[in-house]
Amino acid sequence: MDFEKLQQDLNIHFDNEQLLKQAFTHSSYVNEHRNKNFEDNERLEFLGDAVLELGVSQYLYRKYPNMAEGELTKLRASIVCEPSLVEFANDIHFSDYILLGKGEEMTGGRNRPALLADVFEAFIGALYLEKGYDDVISFLESNVYPKITKGAFSHAMDYKSQLQEIVQRKKNGNVDYEIVEERGPAHDREFVAEVLIKDQVAGVGIGRTKKEAEQRAAKKAIDAYE
């Protein structure tokens, strides 16, 4: 495996390239090379899981100052779950670098979701040991945080509850929602919702369902507050 190319692509240089290699070494590879002093990535995965959770928690805490603890927890869970980690790993072609035993390779292990998620966490662990926490944050700023900002995990966020909490805290009155327009044929319906605070329109949202339109309207109102 050309780990030099990986480092160039990520713009990260490991002085201890063996540590980087370990992050991509599956236990099946170690089992087939017992005569060599290889280590698998399971301990690095354990460390990386904790570092990643902290890095995401820190970002969410600062990014969403009005979000309640329960919603922060729900959002973080959607970001550090297996499907999301697989997507992060695939975006930077981590599967190309995994060291697998022949049996695991033949049964499609290189693209197995759990294995890819483990490799992503193991890489975070290796990066933390090699470069420290600040460099992990830099990596996340390039490869994870932008997806949060673009709304890739908005399905996990209850904007209506967040807006209600903000309005109650600011004592700005009641929050009401109105569906002001329905358009398109029955099989492709689109709804337009307005959220009103003190009878003034605070946000407008469009969605395929009334609930989705209201959530998007609430998100617009929250953005205006922030």
LOZA-996505 format. One record per residue (C-alpha): x, y, z; residue number from 1. Coordinates in Angstrom, 3 decimals. Example, Ala and Ser with C-alpha at 12.3 -4.5 7.8 and 13.67 -1.06 7.14 Angstrom:
2
12.300 | -4.500 | 7.800 | 1
13.670 | -1.060 | 7.140 | 2
***
This chain:
226
0.000 | 0.000 | 0.000 | 1
1.259 | 3.447 | -0.936 | 2
0.800 | 5.270 | 2.351 | 3
2.948 | 8.103 | 1.018 | 4
0.196 | 8.937 | -1.481 | 5
-2.402 | 8.902 | 1.282 | 6
-0.358 | 11.366 | 3.296 | 7
0.045 | 13.614 | 0.278 | 8
-3.689 | 13.521 | -0.466 | 9
-4.525 | 14.411 | 3.134 | 10
-1.630 | 16.873 | 3.461 | 11
-0.584 | 15.103 | 6.663 | 12
2.878 | 13.663 | 7.259 | 13
3.477 | 10.898 | 9.790 | 14
7.002 | 10.653 | 11.159 | 15
5.970 | 7.247 | 12.467 | 16
4.546 | 5.704 | 9.297 | 17
4.226 | 2.374 | 11.100 | 18
1.541 | 3.966 | 13.285 | 19
-0.334 | 5.084 | 10.187 | 20
-0.049 | 1.599 | 8.710 | 21
-1.380 | 0.090 | 11.928 | 22
-4.525 | 2.212 | 11.643 | 23
-5.330 | 0.394 | 8.396 | 24
-4.315 | -3.103 | 9.529 | 25
-7.194 | -5.504 | 10.100 | 26
-6.832 | -8.385 | 12.533 | 27
-7.182 | -10.882 | 9.660 | 28
-3.959 | -9.501 | 8.138 | 29
-2.109 | -9.885 | 11.428 | 30
-3.351 | -13.457 | 11.776 | 31
-1.947 | -14.358 | 8.356 | 32
1.445 | -12.783 | 9.131 | 33
2.150 | -14.114 | 12.592 | 34
5.846 | -14.364 | 11.820 | 35
6.009 | -10.589 | 11.527 | 36
5.544 | -8.028 | 14.256 | 37
2.320 | -6.451 | 12.966 | 38
-0.355 | -4.905 | 15.183 | 39
-4.003 | -4.560 | 14.232 | 40
-5.982 | -1.337 | 14.533 | 41
-8.370 | -2.303 | 17.340 | 42
-6.662 | -0.322 | 20.116 | 43
-6.331 | 2.715 | 17.850 | 44
-10.030 | 2.398 | 17.033 | 45
-10.832 | 2.500 | 20.761 | 46
-8.827 | 5.705 | 21.168 | 47
-10.081 | 7.289 | 17.961 | 48
-13.706 | 6.720 | 18.923 | 49
-13.247 | 8.858 | 22.049 | 50
-11.243 | 11.579 | 20.271 | 51
-13.758 | 11.788 | 17.429 | 52
-16.680 | 12.076 | 19.817 | 53
-14.945 | 14.911 | 21.654 | 54
-14.062 | 16.694 | 18.418 | 55
-17.641 | 16.517 | 17.162 | 56
-19.069 | 17.488 | 20.575 | 57
-16.837 | 20.550 | 20.721 | 58
-17.910 | 21.651 | 17.258 | 59
-21.631 | 21.181 | 17.908 | 60
-21.454 | 22.972 | 21.250 | 61
-19.967 | 26.045 | 19.590 | 62
-21.883 | 25.854 | 16.322 | 63
-25.332 | 25.586 | 17.889 | 64
-25.400 | 27.729 | 21.052 | 65
-29.184 | 27.534 | 21.289 | 66
-29.474 | 23.750 | 20.927 | 67
-30.559 | 21.804 | 24.009 | 68
-28.471 | 18.960 | 25.423 | 69
-30.856 | 16.280 | 24.179 | 70
-30.777 | 17.583 | 20.629 | 71
-26.981 | 17.911 | 20.704 | 72
-26.729 | 14.295 | 21.802 | 73
-29.075 | 13.143 | 19.043 | 74
-27.195 | 15.096 | 16.390 | 75
-23.799 | 13.844 | 17.568 | 76
-25.075 | 10.269 | 17.452 | 77
-26.083 | 10.699 | 13.811 | 78
-22.604 | 12.004 | 12.941 | 79
-20.472 | 9.393 | 14.697 | 80
-22.664 | 6.412 | 13.756 | 81
-21.434 | 3.694 | 11.418 | 82
-23.145 | 4.871 | 8.179 | 83
-21.705 | 8.379 | 8.571 | 84
-18.207 | 7.118 | 9.359 | 85
-18.361 | 4.889 | 6.270 | 86
-19.274 | 7.909 | 4.163 | 87
-16.378 | 9.916 | 5.609 | 88
-13.980 | 7.016 | 4.953 | 89
-15.177 | 6.542 | 1.378 | 90
-14.883 | 10.243 | 0.580 | 91
-11.123 | 10.044 | 1.215 | 92
-10.709 | 6.545 | -0.286 | 93
-9.626 | 4.832 | 2.918 | 94
-10.749 | 1.453 | 1.565 | 95
-7.838 | 1.532 | -0.912 | 96
-5.340 | 1.316 | 1.954 | 97
-6.787 | -1.353 | 4.247 | 98
-4.524 | -4.319 | 4.904 | 99
-6.680 | -7.467 | 4.950 | 100
-6.162 | -11.189 | 5.189 | 101
-6.869 | -13.101 | 1.972 | 102
-10.037 | -14.664 | 3.342 | 103
-11.438 | -11.337 | 4.470 | 104
-10.517 | -9.798 | 1.115 | 105
-12.274 | -12.552 | -0.817 | 106
-15.506 | -12.109 | 1.147 | 107
-15.695 | -8.388 | 0.444 | 108
-14.236 | -7.139 | 3.685 | 109
-12.719 | -4.079 | 2.044 | 110
-16.181 | -2.610 | 1.577 | 111
-17.786 | -3.936 | 4.746 | 112
-19.341 | -0.966 | 6.570 | 113
-18.255 | -1.944 | 10.096 | 114
-14.677 | -2.439 | 8.935 | 115
-14.560 | 0.931 | 7.150 | 116
-16.011 | 2.725 | 10.165 | 117
-13.395 | 1.081 | 12.398 | 118
-10.596 | 2.187 | 10.082 | 119
-11.810 | 5.783 | 10.144 | 120
-11.795 | 5.794 | 13.945 | 121
-8.416 | 4.070 | 14.053 | 122
-6.984 | 6.743 | 11.762 | 123
-8.286 | 9.437 | 14.118 | 124
-6.572 | 7.613 | 16.984 | 125
-3.293 | 7.375 | 15.087 | 126
-3.447 | 11.035 | 14.079 | 127
-4.058 | 12.026 | 17.690 | 128
-1.011 | 10.078 | 18.884 | 129
1.192 | 11.340 | 16.068 | 130
0.169 | 14.999 | 15.829 | 131
-2.052 | 15.853 | 18.781 | 132
-5.604 | 17.090 | 19.218 | 133
-5.245 | 20.315 | 17.208 | 134
-4.288 | 18.380 | 14.080 | 135
-7.264 | 16.079 | 14.575 | 136
-9.490 | 19.167 | 14.648 | 137
-7.853 | 20.413 | 11.433 | 138
-8.600 | 17.067 | 9.799 | 139
-12.216 | 17.211 | 10.959 | 140
-12.498 | 20.793 | 9.695 | 141
-11.615 | 19.506 | 6.232 | 142
-13.501 | 16.214 | 6.175 | 143
-16.373 | 16.195 | 8.680 | 144
-17.500 | 19.642 | 9.831 | 145
-18.361 | 20.929 | 6.317 | 146
-20.933 | 18.147 | 5.939 | 147
-22.583 | 19.236 | 9.178 | 148
-22.662 | 22.859 | 8.035 | 149
-24.204 | 21.871 | 4.677 | 150
-27.059 | 20.125 | 6.470 | 151
-26.160 | 16.493 | 5.792 | 152
-27.463 | 15.607 | 9.265 | 153
-30.438 | 17.939 | 9.404 | 154
-32.744 | 14.908 | 9.557 | 155
-31.530 | 14.426 | 13.134 | 156
-32.300 | 17.982 | 14.211 | 157
-35.624 | 19.142 | 15.618 | 158
-35.570 | 22.801 | 14.645 | 159
-39.114 | 23.420 | 15.892 | 160
-38.183 | 22.434 | 19.445 | 161
-35.018 | 24.537 | 19.265 | 162
-36.954 | 27.577 | 18.095 | 163
-39.546 | 27.119 | 20.832 | 164
-36.796 | 27.086 | 23.463 | 165
-35.166 | 30.213 | 22.030 | 166
-38.443 | 32.121 | 21.931 | 167
-39.363 | 31.064 | 25.483 | 168
-35.945 | 32.115 | 26.734 | 169
-36.214 | 35.505 | 25.041 | 170
-39.866 | 35.876 | 26.083 | 171
-40.801 | 36.743 | 22.527 | 172
-44.325 | 35.338 | 22.633 | 173
-45.970 | 32.395 | 20.897 | 174
-44.675 | 30.402 | 17.947 | 175
-47.231 | 29.451 | 15.300 | 176
-46.973 | 27.653 | 11.973 | 177
-49.137 | 28.081 | 8.894 | 178
-49.127 | 26.182 | 5.632 | 179
-49.603 | 29.067 | 3.221 | 180
-49.343 | 27.211 | -0.072 | 181
-49.612 | 23.723 | -1.547 | 182
-48.412 | 23.196 | -5.094 | 183
-47.717 | 20.469 | -7.599 | 184
-49.597 | 17.259 | -8.454 | 185
-50.707 | 14.841 | -5.732 | 186
-47.769 | 12.481 | -6.358 | 187
-45.238 | 15.326 | -6.174 | 188
-46.772 | 17.738 | -3.672 | 189
-44.780 | 20.642 | -2.232 | 190
-45.743 | 22.642 | 0.840 | 191
-44.790 | 26.181 | 1.869 | 192
-44.840 | 26.942 | 5.595 | 193
-44.413 | 30.147 | 7.537 | 194
-43.431 | 30.362 | 11.180 | 195
-44.856 | 33.362 | 13.000 | 196
-43.554 | 34.905 | 16.191 | 197
-45.739 | 37.615 | 17.694 | 198
-47.817 | 37.325 | 14.505 | 199
-44.790 | 38.323 | 12.422 | 200
-43.298 | 35.988 | 9.802 | 201
-39.926 | 34.864 | 11.146 | 202
-39.102 | 32.199 | 8.547 | 203
-40.401 | 30.448 | 5.440 | 204
-39.732 | 26.826 | 4.537 | 205
-40.538 | 24.524 | 1.618 | 206
-40.815 | 20.754 | 1.918 | 207
-42.334 | 17.572 | 0.517 | 208
-44.428 | 17.223 | 3.653 | 209
-46.024 | 19.774 | 5.959 | 210
-43.711 | 18.682 | 8.770 | 211
-40.611 | 19.124 | 6.600 | 212
-41.749 | 22.582 | 5.481 | 213
-42.351 | 23.649 | 9.094 | 214
-38.942 | 22.330 | 10.186 | 215
-37.254 | 24.315 | 7.424 | 216
-39.192 | 27.435 | 8.338 | 217
-38.040 | 27.011 | 11.941 | 218
-34.447 | 26.599 | 10.752 | 219
-34.693 | 29.922 | 8.879 | 220
-35.977 | 31.635 | 12.016 | 221
-33.152 | 30.155 | 14.106 | 222
-30.586 | 31.344 | 11.570 | 223
-32.038 | 34.840 | 11.845 | 224
-31.716 | 34.737 | 15.647 | 225
-28.128 | 33.518 | 15.463 | 226
***
